[in-house]
Amino acid sequence: MNCSSLATRNDFDAYIALLFNETHGNFTLLQECKLQVCTALWGQGNSDISGIGMLIAYVLEQALGLGLALTFCMLRLGGTKKRPVLNLVALRALDSFHDCATFFAFSIQLAAIVVLVRENFGISTAGMGDATVRVTQAISVLVLLPLGYNMLVPTFGPSDQHQELAQANELEDETRLEKKKNRDPAANTQRFLLFVVCWLLAFYPFQSAMNSWFGTSKIGSSSTAVISPEDFAEIGNMCTEGMQQISGTENALMAAFEILAFVPLSTLVLGRVLWLGIEKHHHGSRFYVILESLRKKHLSVKAGEGLQMACFVAIPLLASGLLWTVFRAQRLQMDMASVLESGDSDHQWTFGQVVAVTLFAPILVETWNAYTEGRGQENK
């Protein structure tokens, strides 16, 4: 058997046809080409997607987003005049985080689209086995979640709230306040527009995931199937012998976490886009006045705070579920690499991974600058 011809897979249908041609349906013969077949179907990791550095960046983004948002909210509840230095530090750190997280999400979405298009259209599947595809689809939603805090935290809320905070901050002089008043509405809108761009880019990875879970499968007994479940299970058992495979329940949970994260987030984004459009183009109209009166009548302050707290709980929970998806798929790759005695590229630090981790370094710089600036003005 020519094992070298089984080492690469572009089109799934053509690859299965090649397996049938080489074995004449007797898949036990694939044992001698186990490394090539299993690597072609399930991959051996992609360090630029699921490498150790990328995993650190994913976790770091979630931790920083939640930690900074909660810190800012708690300081704001305690009063902006009581801890002026800490409020200034939290405000500037949160601003810096949002910028870093936005560009991180933007780069991840572009990379996810490129690799999924290559895999879905059979252009190239180098380093893109089933487990790596799962990771790619999950992270495209995962990196969006921390950006959702911009619709919850007052810093990125209506500009009058931002101005109120700045005015209450004793460390802000009149010149900087005037600049803030002129800059905040535009900066706030630009941040949200960048968020919308990242969200739009995430549609293709999400559609790819939905097609994988709910679309017509190539494995089955339908007219479009190219291999039966029994035959594919035989190949799968050969590749995952002695390993804990991803179960049907785990598959369902992975799908649920991605849907529960993306759909509500999309609803919030669309709602805000519609409201901003109405506010800009129909401000003062009868339609706008009616909507504004309904909002004030039915959306009390307590209801808004309750929704805010619910989101502060939901975002970390959904992020934890998506991180579990990433780590579970990566564990499958690592176990398979160990069984096959092949190289696991996920343990290798590459150029892109170092860049991904250091992408959040400006937050530390901005935090230190804000602290030294605040202490300097406080001691005047």
Secondary structure, DSSP 8 states (H G I E B T S, - for coil): --GGGGS--SSHHHHHHHHHHHHTT-GGGGGGGHHHHHHHHH----HHHHSHHHHHHHHHHHHHHHHHHHHHHHHHHT-TTTSHHHHHHHHHHHHHHHHHHHHHHHHHHHHHHHHHHHHHTTS--TT--HHHHHHHHHHHHHTTGGGGGGGTSGGGS-HHHHHHHHHH-TT--HHHHHHHHHHHHHHHHHHHHHHHHHHHHTHHHHHHHHHHHHS--SBSSSTT-SB-HHHHHHHHHHHTTTS----HHHHHHHHHHHHHHHHHHHHHHHHHHHHHHHHHHSTTSHHHHHHHHHHHHHS-HHHHHHHHHHHHHHHHHHHHHHHHHHHHHHHHHHHHHHHHT---GGGS--HHHHHHHHTTHHHHHHHHHHHHHHHHHHT-
